Amino acid sequence: MTMTIKRVGASGQISLGKEFAGRTVLIDTSEPGVWVIKTASTIADSELWLHQPEASARLDRALACIDQPAVAADLEALERHLSTTA
């Protein structure tokens, strides 16, 4: 673990260094004066559903089908099935 001393500027800002420029960070304040800063990635709200277990499992099954060889469809069987379920 490396310890670095930084000074908070008059505007309340602190520089973490150029290697963190543009990154998103989480700042955990466990008690006054104690900060734990971690780099983080964010997920757009519109894509959050992709990370739910059920959706993730369905996507995994769909992606597994990509490697399967194509099979000719039996359209007559499909028509019979559709006519009995309609």
Backbone torsions as a table, in degrees:
resi	resn	phi	psi	omega
1	MET	NA	131.6	-179.8
2	THR	-104.4	135.0	177.5
3	MET	-109.3	134.3	179.1
4	THR	-128.3	140.9	177.4
5	ILE	-99.5	127.8	177.1
6	LYS	-128.2	155.2	176.4
7	ARG	-113.5	131.4	176.1
8	VAL	-74.8	126.6	-177.8
9	GLY	-71.8	173.1	-178.6
10	ALA	-60.7	-26.9	-180.0
11	SER	-87.6	0.8	178.4
12	GLY	88.5	12.6	-178.1
13	GLN	-102.2	154.4	175.6
14	ILE	-135.0	140.6	179.4
15	SER	-96.3	129.2	178.1
16	LEU	-93.2	-12.9	-179.8
17	GLY	115.5	156.7	-175.8
18	LYS	-62.6	-28.0	-179.2
19	GLU	-64.8	-16.0	179.0
20	PHE	-105.8	4.0	-178.1
21	ALA	-57.5	129.7	178.1
22	GLY	80.0	-2.4	-179.4
23	ARG	-83.1	154.5	172.2
24	THR	-91.7	138.1	178.9
25	VAL	-129.5	153.3	171.8
26	LEU	-104.2	134.6	177.5
27	ILE	-117.9	113.0	-179.8
28	ASP	-100.8	122.4	177.0
29	THR	-106.8	98.3	-178.0
30	SER	-78.0	-27.9	175.9
31	GLU	-160.2	162.9	-178.7
32	PRO	-54.5	128.7	178.5
33	GLY	85.9	-1.4	179.8
34	VAL	-117.6	118.3	179.7
35	TRP	-123.7	136.1	170.9
36	VAL	-117.1	118.7	-176.9
37	ILE	-108.7	125.8	-179.4
38	LYS	-128.1	139.1	172.8
39	THR	-69.4	150.9	-175.9
40	ALA	-145.9	161.0	170.8
41	SER	-116.2	146.2	179.8
42	THR	-111.9	155.5	178.8
43	ILE	-118.6	129.0	178.1
44	ALA	-61.8	142.2	179.6
45	ASP	-54.4	-38.1	-177.6
46	SER	-70.3	-12.9	179.7
47	GLU	-111.1	0.2	-177.1
48	LEU	-61.4	-34.3	-179.1
49	TRP	-59.6	-28.0	-179.4
50	LEU	-65.3	-20.3	-176.7
51	HIS	-98.5	5.1	175.2
52	GLN	-79.9	144.5	-174.5
53	PRO	-53.6	-44.1	-177.3
54	GLU	-65.7	-45.9	180.0
55	ALA	-66.1	-40.2	179.5
56	SER	-62.1	-41.8	178.9
57	ALA	-65.1	-41.3	178.6
58	ARG	-64.0	-41.5	178.2
59	LEU	-64.9	-39.6	177.7
60	ASP	-61.1	-42.4	178.4
61	ARG	-64.6	-41.6	-179.8
62	ALA	-65.1	-42.6	179.7
63	LEU	-66.9	-31.5	178.1
64	ALA	-65.6	-28.2	-179.8
65	CYS	-70.7	-20.5	-178.5
66	ILE	-59.9	-34.2	-177.5
67	ASP	-83.5	-3.4	-178.7
68	GLN	-83.9	143.0	177.9
69	PRO	-68.7	150.5	179.0
70	ALA	-68.5	145.5	179.1
71	VAL	-125.8	137.4	178.8
72	ALA	-64.9	137.4	180.0
73	ALA	-82.7	144.2	174.8
74	ASP	-96.4	89.6	-174.9
75	LEU	-65.7	-32.3	177.7
76	GLU	-64.8	-41.7	178.0
77	ALA	-65.0	-37.7	177.7
78	LEU	-64.7	-43.2	177.8
79	GLU	-61.3	-43.9	178.3
80	ARG	-61.5	-43.2	179.8
81	HIS	-62.5	-45.1	-178.6
82	LEU	-66.9	-35.7	-178.1
83	SER	-72.4	-25.7	-179.6
84	THR	-87.7	-18.6	-178.6
85	THR	-100.5	-8.5	-176.0
86	ALA	-81.2	NA	NA
